[in-house]
Structures are given as C-alpha cells and as structure tokens.
C-alpha cells in the first residue's frame, strides 16, 4: 500500500480540477458594463460568461473582488488563479499567463467636458501638454507619453467619478480610460453624458484577455482557452443585453 501512494498522488495531480471539484479563485475589479461589484459580490455579463461558458466542469468558483491594483498584486503573488479583462504587456507576462484568445476587443478613450476646446481635437497631438487622470497601475499606451501628455494616476474605488470632480476643480483636462465602453456607461450612469463626451483614441484597438497565475496547470489553462475560443461571440451578445437595460 505505501508503494502505491506516490503513484496515486501523481495521478490525482495530473487529472486536474474537473475530476475532483477543485476551486478556482477568480479575481475581478469593477468595470461596468462588464463587471459590477456590489457589496463585494461581482455581477454582470463578464461574470455570467465565465460561469456559464468558461468554467471547467465540476470546478467551484471563488470570486475575489478587489480594486484594480490589487488584481495585479494577487496574480503576482499567487493569491488567485485567474483574473478577467486584463491587457497583456511585457511587464505583466513576467508573472502571469494570458489567454491566446481575447475576451473582448475595445478602444481606448478620453473623457472631456463638452465645453472644452479639446472637443475639436482630431488626434493625440492636440492633447500635448494636457493632464489626464487615470487609474493607477492600469494600462497606459506609450503613445500618450510620446505626445507629451501628462498622466496623473489615482488608486482606489470609483476612479472615474473622483476624476470628474478633479475636472470640475480645473485640476485635470480629461480622463484616460483603456475601455471606451466603460467610460460611456459610467457617464450614462452618473447622468452627466450631457456635460462630458468621449474622444476615442485613433488606432487604439485593445484586446482584453483572461489572465492566469504563471504556474497555472496546463489542463485548466487549455480547457478555458478552448472554451473561450469556441464561445467568444457569445460574450458580445451578453454585453449587448446588459447595455439594453
């Protein structure tokens, strides 16, 4: 019997989570209209899509809702297994692994007041010397810095709402947001879309992926990747349902 135990242990580890009902710790951050974190409980089309279409069979999901900066820390320190809606970069790929198939493709944008001279902007060059608010540790295109645009990072919750207050106080010229759909939704939610508008950054197509801790087991990674590739178009339909509410 003792000789059999090491072999059994190896087999158990290799069969993966689908056999034994393992748990996946999934980190999410507030990203309307994709993810809403209400009292620590995440909801929205991104949550439904992962639960219904990507989760490996017989695997229990444990949702971990945190501010964005904590998502990166948790993955880097193996506190979670998976995170949703992250942009790949050379820096991030040092400590996490990304799905090959994007979860969602969007464009970046800048929120500006409707009474700003920037409403006539045609390119990023028109923003040279301006100061934009941004979420700390979030993705920042190098093109912004190349055009002499200053970035003022802000951490914590409700970053867009707090940065709007900075615009009103003449402390910012605008707010950079990696995902235009997020900005559009927030402006509608706050009922200030008559006061602010979006400047969609030209040629800024951005792919948001599922991210994994670097040492995720290969079977779990491949199962989620295969399911994502198969059902990618379904997510757009779930998102459209959310936007129509």
For each residue, the residues with C-beta under 8 A, 3 or more apart:
1: 4 5
2: 5
3: 6 7
4: 1 7 8
5: 1 2 8 9
6: 3 9 10
7: 3 4 10 11
8: 4 5 11 12
9: 5 6 12 13
10: 6 7 13 14
11: 7 8 14 15
12: 8 9 15 20
13: 9 10
14: 10 11 219
15: 11 12 18 19 20
16: 19 22 56 217 219 220 223
17: 20 21 22 23 24 56 58 59 217 219 220
18: 15 56 57 58 59 219 223
19: 15 16 58
20: 12 15 17 58
21: 17 58 59 60
22: 16 17 59 60
23: 17 59 60 61 62
24: 17 55 56 59 60 61 62 81 82 220
25: 62 64 79 80 81 82
26: 50 61 62 63 64 80 81 82 83 84
27: 64 65 66 70 71 74 75 79 80 82 83 84
28: 31 35 37 42 46 47 63 64 65 66 71 83 84 85
29: 35 37 65 66 67 68 70 71 85
30: 35 36 37 65 157
31: 28 34 35 46 85 179 182
32: 35 36 44 182 185 186 189
33: 36 44 45 181 182 185 239 242 243
34: 31 44 45 46 84 85 104 179 181 182 239
35: 28 29 30 31 32 42 43 44 46 47 84 85
36: 30 32 33 42 43 44
37: 28 29 30 40 41 42 43 65
38: 41 42 43
39:
40: 37 65
41: 37 38 63 65
42: 28 35 36 37 38 47 63 65
43: 35 36 37 38 47
44: 32 33 34 35 36 47 48 242
45: 33 34 48 49 235 238 239 241 242
46: 28 31 34 35 49 50 84 85 103 235
47: 28 35 42 43 44 50 51 63
48: 44 45 51 52 238
49: 45 46 52 53 54 103 231 234 235 238
50: 26 46 47 53 54 55 61 84 210
51: 47 48 54 55 61
52: 48 49 55
53: 49 50 227 228 231 234 235
54: 49 50 51 210 224 227 228 231
55: 24 50 51 52 59 61 224
56: 16 17 18 24 59 220 223 224
57: 18
58: 17 18 19 20 21
59: 17 18 21 22 23 24 55 56
60: 21 22 23 24
61: 23 24 26 50 51 55
62: 23 24 25 26
63: 26 28 41 42 47
64: 25 26 27 28 74 79 80
65: 27 28 29 30 37 40 41 42
66: 27 28 29 70 71 74
67: 29 70 71 155 156 157
68: 29 71 72 135 136 137 138
69: 72 73 136 137 155
70: 27 29 66 67 73 74
71: 27 28 29 66 67 68 74 75 80 83 86
72: 68 69 75 76 92 137
73: 69 70 76 77 79
74: 27 64 66 70 71 77 79 80 83
75: 27 71 72 78 79 80 83 95 96 211 212 213
76: 72 73 95 96
77: 73 74
78: 75 213 215
79: 25 27 64 73 74 75
80: 25 26 27 64 71 74 75 83 213
81: 24 25 26 212 213 216 220
82: 24 25 26 27 210 211 212 213 216 224
83: 26 27 28 71 74 75 80 86 96 210 211 212
84: 26 27 28 34 35 46 50 103 210 211
85: 28 29 31 34 35 46 103 104 179 208 209
86: 71 83 92 96 98 208 209 210 211
87: 92 139 178 206 207 208 209
88: 92 93 98 207 209 211
89: 92 93 139
90: 93 94
91: 94
92: 72 86 87 88 89 95 96 98 211
93: 88 89 90 96 97 98
94: 90 91
95: 75 76 92 214
96: 75 76 83 86 92 93 211 212 213 214
97: 93 211 212 213 214 216 221
98: 86 88 92 93 209 210 211 212
99: 102 103 209 210 211 212 224 225 228
100: 225 229
101: 209 225 228 229 232
102: 99 105 207 208 209 232
103: 46 49 84 85 99 208 209 210 228 232 235
104: 34 85 207 208 235 236 239
105: 102 205 206 207 208
106: 178 179 180 181 205 206 208
107: 179 180 200 201 204 205 206
108: 141 176 177 178 179 180 200 201 204 206
109: 176 177 179 180 183 184 198 199 200 201 204
110: 118 127 132 174 175 176 177 198 199 201
111: 160 163 164 167 174 175 177 183 187 196 197 198 199
112: 116 118 119 121 173 174 196 197 198 199
113: 116 167 195 196
114: 119 194 195 196 197
115: 119
116: 112 113 119 173 174
117: 120
118: 110 112 121 126 127 130 173 174 199
119: 112 114 115 116 197 199
120: 117 126
121: 112 118 126 127 199
122: 126
123: 126 202
124: 127 128 143 144 147 149 201 202
125: 128 147
126: 118 120 121 122 123
127: 110 118 121 124 130 132 144 147 149 173 174
128: 124 125 147 148 149
129: 148 149 150
130: 118 127 149 150 173 174
131: 149 150 151 152 171 172 173
132: 110 127 144 149 150 151 152 172 173 174 175 176
133: 152 154 159 163 166 167 172 174 175 176
134: 138 140 151 152 153 154 159 163 175 176 177
135: 68 138 153 154 155 159
136: 68 69 153 154 155
137: 68 69 72 153 155
138: 68 134 135 178
139: 87 89 178 206
140: 134 144 145 151 176
141: 108 144 201 204
142: 145 146
143: 124 146 147 201 204
144: 124 127 132 140 141 147 149 151 176
145: 140 142 148 149 151
146: 142 143
147: 124 125 127 128 143 144
148: 128 129 145
149: 124 127 128 129 130 131 132 144 145
150: 129 130 131 132
151: 131 132 134 140 144 145 176
152: 131 132 133 134 166 172
153: 134 135 136 137
154: 133 134 135 136 159 162 163
155: 67 69 135 136 137 159
156: 67 159 162
157: 30 67
158: 161 162
159: 133 134 135 154 155 156 162 163
160: 111 163 164 175 177 182 183 186
161: 158 164 165 186 190
162: 154 156 158 159 165 166
163: 111 133 134 154 159 160 166 167 172 175
164: 111 160 161 167 168 175 190 192 196
165: 161 162 168 169
166: 133 152 162 163 169 171 172
167: 111 113 133 163 164 170 171 172 173 174 175 196
168: 164 165
169: 165 166
170: 167
171: 131 166 167
172: 131 132 133 152 163 166 167 175
173: 112 116 118 127 130 131 132 167
174: 110 111 112 116 118 127 130 132 133 167 199
175: 110 111 132 133 134 160 163 164 167 172 183
176: 108 109 110 132 133 134 140 144 151
177: 108 109 110 111 134 160 180 182 183
178: 87 106 108 138 139 182 206
179: 31 34 85 106 107 108 109 182 183 206 208
180: 106 107 108 109 177 183 184 198 200
181: 33 34 106 184 185 239
182: 31 32 33 34 160 177 178 179 185 186
183: 109 111 160 175 177 179 180 186 187 198
184: 109 180 181 187 188 193 198
185: 32 33 181 182 188 189 243
186: 32 160 161 182 183 189 190
187: 111 183 184 190 192 193 196 198
188: 184 185 191 193
189: 32 185 186
190: 161 164 186 187
191: 188 194
192: 164 187 195 196
193: 184 187 188 196 197
194: 114 191
195: 113 114 192
196: 111 112 113 114 164 167 187 192 193
197: 111 112 114 119 193
198: 109 110 111 112 180 183 184 187
199: 109 110 111 112 118 119 121 174
200: 107 108 109 180 204
201: 107 108 109 110 124 141 143 204
202: 123 124
203:
204: 107 108 109 141 143 200 201
205: 105 106 107
206: 87 105 106 107 108 139 178 179
207: 87 88 102 104 105
208: 85 86 87 102 103 104 105 106 179
209: 85 86 87 88 98 99 101 102 103
210: 50 54 82 83 84 86 98 99 103 224 228
211: 75 82 83 84 86 88 92 96 97 98 99
212: 75 81 82 83 96 97 98 99 216 220 221 224
213: 75 78 80 81 82 96 97 216
214: 95 96 97
215: 78
216: 81 82 97 212 213 220 221
217: 16 17 220 221
218: 221 222
219: 14 16 17 18 222 223
220: 16 17 24 56 81 212 216 217 223 224
221: 97 212 216 217 218 224 225
222: 218 219 225 226
223: 16 18 56 219 220 226 227
224: 54 55 56 82 99 210 212 220 221 227 228
225: 99 100 101 221 222 228 229
226: 222 223 229 230
227: 53 54 223 224 230 231
228: 53 54 99 101 103 210 224 225 231 232
229: 100 101 225 226 232
230: 226 227
231: 49 53 54 227 228 234 235
232: 101 102 103 228 229 235
233: 236 237
234: 49 53 231 237 238
235: 45 46 49 53 103 104 231 232 238 239
236: 104 233 239 240
237: 233 234 240 241
238: 45 48 49 234 235 241 242
239: 33 34 45 104 181 235 236 242 243
240: 236 237 243 244
241: 45 237 238 244 245
242: 33 44 45 238 239 245
243: 33 185 239 240
244: 240 241
245: 241 242
